[in-house]
Amino acid sequence: MKCRDTNLTKLAFQMLVYPVTGHDFSQESFKKNAEGYGLTTEVMKWFVQQYIGKPEDLENPYAFPAEAKDFSNLAPTVLVTADHDPLADDGRLYAELLAKAGVQVVFKEFEGVVHGFNALAGAAKEVFDEGQYFLTDAINGFLGRK
């Protein structure tokens, strides 16, 4: 958004991996995955409090992109979430906001995995293989290649 708004540069695409785009802790995934899967909802609340300087920062779209009023003309987006992650709904809903604004979005929620799965030693090889093909297909689609 900052690149779009300041004309600093035009991004070719963005890849968001279980992103924090908002701060709505009433979302179902924050309840369903509150504990027991590594990242907890309480820890996320703490992170948000550390991140913001003042309460009005909660409404700043550069801090929390889901707060934006305009999602148009953003870079094509690959957005990945994890099934057992408090942030799952946050990412999915952001992908929906982008798509509704006409942004090209490729969304993938990896089933049966937790936040941080892409960095965990011993994670299932097929998850990484699927992720590689998923990302390659998305980038090729953005670039008009097949």
C-alpha positions in Angstrom: 0.0 0.0 0.0 2.8 2.4 0.8 4.4 1.7 -2.5 1.1 2.4 -4.3 0.3 5.5 -2.3 3.7 7.1 -2.6 4.6 5.9 -6.2 7.9 4.8 -4.6 8.0 1.7 -6.9 5.6 -0.7 -8.6 5.7 -4.1 -7.0 5.5 -7.1 -9.4 3.8 -9.2 -6.7 3.7 -9.8 -3.0 3.8 -13.0 -1.1 2.2 -13.0 2.4 2.8 -16.1 4.5 0.3 -16.2 7.5 0.2 -12.4 7.6 -1.1 -10.2 10.4 -3.3 -7.8 8.5 -5.7 -6.8 11.2 -6.4 -7.1 15.0 -9.9 -8.6 15.2 -9.4 -11.2 17.9 -13.1 -12.2 17.6 -12.5 -14.1 14.4 -13.2 -17.8 14.6 -9.6 -18.9 14.1 -8.4 -16.8 17.0 -10.9 -18.8 19.2 -10.5 -22.2 17.6 -6.7 -22.1 17.5 -6.2 -20.0 20.7 -4.0 -22.6 22.4 -2.2 -25.8 21.6 -0.7 -25.1 18.2 2.4 -23.0 19.1 1.4 -19.4 18.4 -1.5 -18.5 20.8 -4.1 -15.8 20.6 -2.8 -14.3 23.9 0.7 -14.0 22.4 -0.8 -12.3 19.3 -2.6 -9.8 21.5 0.7 -9.1 23.2 2.5 -8.7 19.9 -0.1 -6.2 18.7 0.3 -4.2 21.9 4.1 -4.1 21.4 3.7 -3.2 17.8 1.4 -0.1 18.2 2.8 3.1 19.5 -0.6 4.6 20.4 -4.2 3.3 20.2 -5.0 5.2 17.0 -2.3 3.1 15.3 -4.8 0.3 15.3 -6.6 2.1 12.5 -3.4 2.8 10.4 -3.6 0.7 7.2 0.2 0.8 6.9 0.3 -1.0 10.3 -2.8 -3.2 9.7 -3.6 -3.4 6.0 -7.2 -4.7 6.6 -8.0 -1.3 8.0 -7.6 0.3 4.6 -10.5 1.9 2.7 -8.9 1.2 -0.7 -7.5 -2.1 -1.8 -7.4 -1.3 -5.5 -4.2 -1.2 -7.6 -2.2 -3.4 -5.2 0.3 -5.9 -6.4 -0.8 -9.4 -7.4 -0.7 -11.4 -4.2 0.1 -15.0 -3.2 -1.3 -15.4 0.3 -0.6 -18.6 2.4 -2.2 -19.5 5.7 -1.9 -22.5 8.0 -5.0 -24.5 9.1 -4.1 -24.6 12.8 -3.1 -20.9 13.3 -4.9 -18.1 15.1 -4.1 -15.9 12.0 -5.9 -18.2 9.5 -9.0 -16.1 9.2 -7.1 -12.9 9.2 -5.2 -14.0 6.1 -8.2 -15.5 4.3 -10.3 -12.4 4.9 -7.5 -10.2 3.6 -7.3 -12.3 0.5 -11.1 -11.8 0.0 -10.7 -8.0 0.5 -8.0 -7.9 -2.2 -10.0 -10.0 -4.6 -13.1 -7.9 -4.1 -11.0 -4.9 -5.1 -9.9 -6.5 -8.3 -6.4 -7.5 -7.1 -5.2 -10.8 -8.6 -5.0 -13.2 -5.6 -3.9 -16.8 -5.3 -4.8 -18.1 -1.8 -3.8 -21.3 -0.2 -4.5 -22.6 3.3 -2.3 -25.6 4.1 -4.3 -28.2 6.0 -3.1 -29.9 9.1 -0.2 -27.5 9.8 0.6 -24.8 12.3 1.9 -21.2 12.2 5.6 -21.4 11.3 5.2 -24.7 9.5 7.5 -23.6 6.6 10.4 -23.3 9.1 9.8 -26.4 11.2 12.4 -29.2 10.9 10.8 -32.4 9.9 7.7 -30.8 8.3 6.0 -33.0 5.7 7.9 -33.0 2.4 4.7 -32.9 0.4 3.7 -29.6 2.1 6.9 -28.0 0.8 6.6 -29.7 -2.6 3.0 -28.4 -2.9 4.1 -25.0 -1.8 6.8 -24.9 -4.5 4.4 -25.8 -7.2 1.7 -23.4 -5.8 4.1 -20.4 -5.8 5.6 -21.2 -9.3 2.1 -21.5 -10.7 1.0 -18.2 -9.1 4.0 -16.3 -10.3 3.7 -17.6 -13.8 0.1 -16.6 -13.8 0.9 -13.1 -12.7 3.5 -12.9 -15.4 1.2 -14.3 -18.1 3.3 -17.5 -18.5 2.1 -21.1 -18.4 
